[in-house]
């Protein structure tokens, strides 16, 4: 039944008592839109071993609904992170603290059960939430939709929202009805799901999620990311000492949904036993996490994004339409943003100025607007999570080299990428922004979020010269990885990142990588026209600056290579190696000075 003040001409049926589904229920209640939630399980918040990270983009929505403060009290904010590598090298970063200072919200982590319990208990009218009702059939009507459950219950409404996760019944119903009414609308390839082109779900990683009792050496408010060869271990430490953790590992083969592998408790035990000696941080190993476990589960990690979000009067949000690995902590936060965006659009469509019942065509436009509004931002986030899983597990030599020798020294770049992920998220537009939220959470044009990682790098290293583009593609940074955060503000952080990356690459490859290492390194010059192209600028139209920067890179690379060569002449001569170092030894005394003056002049 619609409550007092509800808009009686519109009713939403939410399938799934997930974080996305319950957040949407809270949003619709505040919008005075009639709704009902159908959850197939017999309890709303079972303990499944999973945990959730709430980042600022999700926190601001929950705060608008009056839910965030209760969640924040249950845990400790993450203020420091530690990164560890297989060779034993590690470094620490205050990036989480900088995120808190920038946004007004810390990064917090707590078990999924606690989040669901908070969302459920804080919902005032429990009669709108029906537990133990598994949807079996959806029928789209001319003026509404009818939903049936396995217990024979029937629910009528105007739209159905599938917030029922990766194994979504509503997605299956969309596919079934689309095949009946519009054959070919949803392709077989989308259903069998190659990863991203065409869009869909695949499985390349498995994950063990766990919660452990306190472990000496792991301190509250800290987070560890331990990179390994094909595996990574990530932990978050609560204020009560409990450790939330997950271990992901690449599978021997790639699977396509729904043919995902299934795992038993015995599989989880064997998995963690095999990795028991893998170091997490200092002397803590996976074996410590396993011995102190209180709850654990093992799952396949689906990844991907569907290109069809709706059909007729049904629409998908959250994991039912986009799924990502947990490496960047954005699964739940992206679903919360979905709920806020959809609720805002529903509120706009059925405002008091348009009291007539929404037509099927109007609902179709609503769903298309929702997908258009969210697609670019969601796609960008899914791609970043996809990259994150492979970066953390050192999936290839390049990622391993960059992660070990460059990543520790480019804190500004990491902050810029973090801003891209959590800045400008969708909020509830009919509720005021929370007092604690800072200006960076102001909504932006989300079409700008569709940017590949390479473009972010070029934008960071080679910002355009006009003020508008500089403001768009750079950020003010409060922290650098490995250092105590201090307030600094620069419209062109290019110097830090470019110098750090440049010299790290030279250190790796500059010393006799081949007989002519500079000929290989000089090819870095292609970054200049690529950077211009990524901004839609023509290198030919900017010939002076393009040529000047290319010459600068060429001269400096050769100069540094000559300096390395001078250091290695003795070793090369003794070894009988007749490379460029030896053949050019007579020129080594003055050549660096010539090159130095030349590059300065350019």
N, C-alpha and C positions, 0 to 999 in steps of 0.2 A: 504494500500500500504506500502511496505517496504521502510524505509527511507534510506537516503544516508549512505553508509557504513554498512547497515544491511546485515546479512547473508541470501541470498534469498532462500536457499534451506531448510530452517527450519522456521516454523511459529507456534507460541503458541497462543491458544485461552484461555483467562482467563475468567472464568465465576464467576462474583462477584466483585463488586467494594468495597470490604471490606478492612480493614487494611492489611490483608494478600494479597489480590488481587492487591491492588495499590502498596504495597511494592514490590511484584514480578514484576510488570510492570516497576518500577524504576530500579530494578536489571537487567532486560532483556534489557532495553534501554541502560544501561551502558555496557552491554555485546554485544551490537549491534545485538541482536536477534529480528527478526520481531515478533510482537505480537499485540493483540487486547484485550480490556477489554469489557465485556458485563455485564451491570448492569440493573437489572429488575426495580428498582425504577426510578422515574422521576427526582430525585435529588440525588446527590452523597453523600450529608452530611446532612441528616435530623436530627432534634433535637429530640432525643428519651429518654432523661433523663439519659442515661448511661454515664459513665466516664471510663477512661482508665488510668492505672498506667504504666508508662514506667520505667522499671528497667534497670540496666546496660547491661544485656545480649541483650535486645532489642535496647537500646540506641546506642550501638557500631555499629550495622548494619545501623541504621538510620543515624548515623554520617558518616559512609562510603559513604552513598548516598548524603551527604550534606543537610540532612533534619532536623537533630537534633537541631541545633542552633535555628531555627525558632520556634520549639516547646518549647524549654527551656525558651524562652523569654515570653511565654504566661502564665507561672506559677511560683510558688515558690518551690524550692527544699525542700523536707521533711528532716528535721534535727533532729526531736525528736518525739518519740512515747510515748503514755500513755496507760497503760493497766488497766482496771477496772473490779472488780469482784462483784457479787451480794451482798456480805456482806459489801460493801463499801470500802474494801481495794483496793488500787491502787498503782502502781509504774510507774516510768518513765524510759525511756531508750534512749541512744544516738546511738542505733544500726544503724538507717538510716544515721547518720553522718559518722559512721565507714565504712559503705558500700561505701559512696561517697569517702572517703579517700583511701579505698582499690582499687577501680575500676577506679577512675577518673570521674565517673558519679554519680549524685545524683538520688534518687528516685523522680520522678515527677508524678503528677496526674493532668489530665485535661479532659474536656468533650470530648467524642468520636467524636462529631461533629467537634470540632476544629482540631483533629488529621486527620480526613478524608479530611477536607477542605484544610489543609496544604499539605497533600499528593497529592491532586488533583490539586490545584493551582500551585504547584511547578513542576508538570509534563509538559514539554514544548509542546508536540504535542497532543493537546486535541482531534484531529481527530482519535486517537487510542482508545479513551474511548467512548463507545456508551451507553448512558443512555436511560432507558425505553425500553430495549430489554430483555424480559423474555424468557429464553431458554425453548423450548418445546420438542425438539427431538435431539438426538445425534446419528449419524450413523458412525460406524467405518469401514473404507475402507482399502483395501490392502496397499495403498500408502498414506493414509491420513485419515482425519476425517472431517465430515460435520456436522455443527451445524445449527439448524433452531430455529427461535424465533417466538413469538406469532404474530408479525407484518409481518411475511412472509420473513424476511431477512434471507439470507443464508451466512454462513461463512465457509471457508475452511482453514484447517491448518494441522499440523503434530501431535499435541497433544492437549488435552483439560485438563485444570487445574481447578478443582472444589474448588474455594475459596468462596463458596456461603453459608457458615454458617451451623448451626445445621440442618436446614430444606433444605438440599442440593438437588438441582435437579440433579446434576451430580452424586451424590451418588446413587440416585434412578435409574439413567440410567445405572450405573455400575451394580447394582443388576439386572436390567431388562435384560441387554445384557448377563450377566453371566448366568442367569437362562436359556436363550435361547441357548447359545453356549456351556456352561460348567455346566450343571446341577449338583448341589451339591457343587460347588466351594464355594459358600457363604451359610452357613447354616441358617436355620430358626431361630436358637437360636441367631445368631449374629444380625439378622434383628430385632428380638423382644427384644434383648438386656438385658440379665442379666449383672450385672455391670462389673466384671473384669475377670471372669473365667467361660465361655468364655467371651472374651472382647465385650463390647457393651455400650449402653447408658441406664441409669436409671434416675429416678427423685425421690429424697427424701426430697428436700428442695425447698422452694419458697423464692423469694427475691423481695424487693421493692428498686429500685434505685431512687435516687433523687438528685437534686441540689437546695440549699437554699441560700438565701441572707445572708449577714453577721449576725452572732449570737454572742452577747457578751459572753466572756469566752472561745471562740474557736479562737485560734491565728494562723495566717498564718505560713505555714511551719511546722505545727504539724499534728499528726495523732493519732486518738483515736481508740482503740479496746475495746469495752465494752462486756465482756462475760456475758451470762445469762443462764438460765435453758431452753435449747431447742431453744434459740434465741441469736443472737449477733448483735451488732450495730457497724459499722466501718465507720469512717469519715476521710476525708482528707481536709485540709484547705488551700485554694489558697491565693496568695498574695493580691488579690483584696477583700479578705474577704469572698468570696463565699465558701460554704461548700459542698463538694461532699460526698455523704453518701449512704450506703446501709444497709438494715436490712434483715438478713436471718433467717428463722424459719423452723424447721423440720415439715414436713407434717404428718398427721395421718397415712398415708399408703404409700407404695412404688409403684411407677408407672414404667412401661416399655415403652420406646419410640417406636412408635409415640403417645402412649396414654397419653400424658402429659396433665396436667390440664391447662386451660386457665383462665386468670384473667382480670377483667375490672377495669376502674378507680374507680368504687364504691367499688370493693374488696380492692383496695389499701387504700381507705379512711377508710374503716372499720378495716383493718389490723392495720394501724397506730393509729387509735383511740383507739383500744384495748390495744396498747402498749404505749399510750401517756405518762404514768407516769414512764416508764422505764428510769432510769438514763443513760446518755451517759458519761458525765464527769462533775465533780463538780455539779453545780446546773442545768446543761443543760439536758433536757430530750428529748425523741422522739417527744413530743408535740411541742417543740421549732423547731425542724427540719421540722415538718409538717406545722406549721403555717407560716414559712418563705420560704416554697417551691416555686420554680419558674417553675420546671418541675419534673415530677415523672412518673414512670412506674412500673408495677408489672409483674414478669415472673416466670415461673418454671425454676429451675436450673438443666439442664441435666448434667450428669457426665458420663465419660467413654472414652473408646478407642477401635477403631475397629481394627480387625486383618487383614482386607483386605483394602489396600490403593489404589489399582489400578487394572485396567483391560483393556487389549488391549491398546488403545491409550489415556486412561483417568486416571487421578491421582488426589487424594484429598490432601488438606493441611488445616491447621487451624481447626476451629470449625467443619468443615464438617467431620473430621476423629477423632478428639480428643477434648473433651469438659470437662471443669473443673469449679468448683465453683470459685468465685472471691477472696476467702480468702487469697491466697498467691500472688495475683496480677500477675499471669503468663499466663493468657489466650492469650492476645494480643502479649506478648513477645515471647511465644512459636510459635505463628503463624508467627511472623517476622523471627524467626530463620528458620522455615520451608522454607519460601520464599528464604532466603539467601542460604540455603543448596541446594534447587532444582535448583536455578539459576546457582550456581557454577557447579553442575553436568551437566547441559545442556551446559554450556560454555565449559566444558572439552570434551563433546561428539562431539561437532560440531566445534572444533577449526580448523584453516586453514589447518592443516596437514591432516585432513580427510574430504575433501570437498564433498564426495559422500553423497547422500541423506540417512538419517537414516532409516534403515529397521525396521519393526515391532519387530523383535527379539532384535535389538539394543535398541529400546525404552523400551521393556520389561525389559531388563537388567538395563537400566537407572532407571526405577521406582523401581525395586527391590533393587538396591543400595541405592536409596533415603530412602526407608523404613528401610533397615538395618542400615543405618547411623543414622536415627533419632529415631528409635523405643525405644531403651533402655533409652535414655534421656527423651523422651516424657512420657514413661510409669512411670518413676520415678517421674516426675513433676505432672502427673495426680494423682498418689498415694499420693503425699505430699499434694496436694490440697484437695483430698478426706479426708485425715486425718485432715487437717486444719479446714475444716468445722465442723467436729465432735468434735474437740478439743475446738474450739471457742464457740460452743454451749453446751459444757459440756455433751456430749451425753451419758456418763455412769459415774458411780461412780469413776472409776479409772482415767478417763480423768479429772474429776472435781477435784480430790485430787491432781493429778500431776500438773494441771494448777494452782491451788491456792497455794500449799505449796512447790512446787519444781521449777516450771518454773521461778518465779521471781529471783531465785538465781543461775541460770545456764546460764549466759550470754555467756560464751565461747561455750557451746554446741549449743545455738541458732545461734551464728555466724557461727559455723561449718556447721550447716544445711543450713544456708543461702548461704554459699559458694557453697555447693553442688547444690543448685537450680540455681544460677546465674553465677557461675564460669564455664569457659570452654564451653560457648555457641557457636553455629555455626555462623560463619561470612561469608562474601562474599570473597571467596579465590582469586578472580582475581582483587580485589581492595586492596590497601594498608591499613593497620590498621590506625585509626585516631591517631593524635599526642597525644591527651589527654588520650587515653586508656592506662591503666597500665598493667604490665605483666600478671596479673592473668586472663586476657581475652584471653590469648593465647590458641588456641584450644588444646584439650586433647583427649585421647582415650575415646570416649563416651560410650564404652562398660562398663567402670568403673562406670557409673552413675546408673546402675541398682542395687540399694542397698536399701533394706527395712529400715524403720525407726529403727527397733531393731538393725540392723547391724551397723547403724550410731552410735547408743548409745553405743554398745559394742566397736566399733572402737574408740570411744572417751574415754570411761572409761578404756579400756584395750588394748592400742596400742601394736603391736608386738614389739619385742625387736631388730630386725635388722633395720639399718638406712633407708633402702629403703622403708620398710613398714611404718615406722614412718612418713617419708616424705609424703607418699601417703595418710595416714589416719588422719593426724593432720594438723592444720593450725596455722598461726600466727594471733593472735587476737589483735585488737586495742580497743576493748570495752567490758565492762561487763555491763549487764543490771543493771540499777539503779545507776550507777556510771558515773562520767564524763570520757569520753574516754581518755586513755593515752596509749602511744605506749608501748606495751609489746610484747615480742617474746619468746615463749617457745616451744621447740620441743615436750614436753609432757605436754599438758594442763590437763592431767588426774587428777592432784591433786585437782584443783579447783572443777571440776565437780563431782568427786567421793566423796569428802568430803561433798560437799553441798547436794548432793542427799542422801548420806548415813545418815547424821544426820537429814535431813528432814524426812526420812522414820522412823527413830527411834523415833523421836518426835511424829509422828502420831500413830505408832503402838506399841511402846515400853512399854507403861505404862499400864500394866494389860489388854492387848487386850484379852488374855485368861488367864487361870491359868498358862500356860507355854508359854509366848510370845516368849521367845528366841528360842523355838523349831520351831516356824513358821519362825522367821526372819533368822534363820540359813540357811534356804533353799535358801537364796540369793546366797549361795555358788555355786549353779548351774550356776551362771553367768560366772564363770571361764571357765569351759569346753565349754559353749555355745560361749563365746567370741573367744576361740581358734578355734572352729569349723567354726565360721563365716568367719575366714580368711583361711579356708582350712587346718588348722594345727591339728594334732592329739594330744589330751590331754595326751594319753599314751606315745607319743614320747617326751613330755615335762613334765614328771612326777614330777621332783623336784620343778619346779616353780609352777606347778598346785597345788600340795599338799600344798606347802608353803602358797600360796595365800588363799586356802580354809581354812587352819588352822587359818590364820590371821583373816579372816572374822568371823569364828566361835568364836574365843577368844574375839575379840573386841565387837561383838554383845552381848555375854554373859556378858562381863564387863560393858557395858553401861546399860544393863538391870538390873544388880545388883545395879548400882548407882541409877537408877530410883527406884528400889525396896526399897532402904534405905530411900528415900524421902517419900515413901508411907506406911512404916510400921505402923506408928502411926495411920494413917487414916484407914488402913485395920484392925488393932486390934480393934479400936473403933467400926468399923462396923461389927465385928464378922466374917470377911472373913478369911477362913483358906486356903489361897492359898500358892504358893511357897514363896511369900514375907515373910509371917509370919513363915512358917515352917523352913525357912533358916535364920531367923533373927540373930541367934547366930554366923553365919559365915560371916555376912555382914561386919564386921570390917576389916578383913584382905583379904577377897576374891578379892576385886577390885585390890589390889596391886599385888597379885599373878597373876591375869589375865593380868594386865598391863605389868608386867615384861615378862610374857610368850609371849604375842603378840609382844612385842618389840624384843624378842629373835628370834621369827619366822621370 
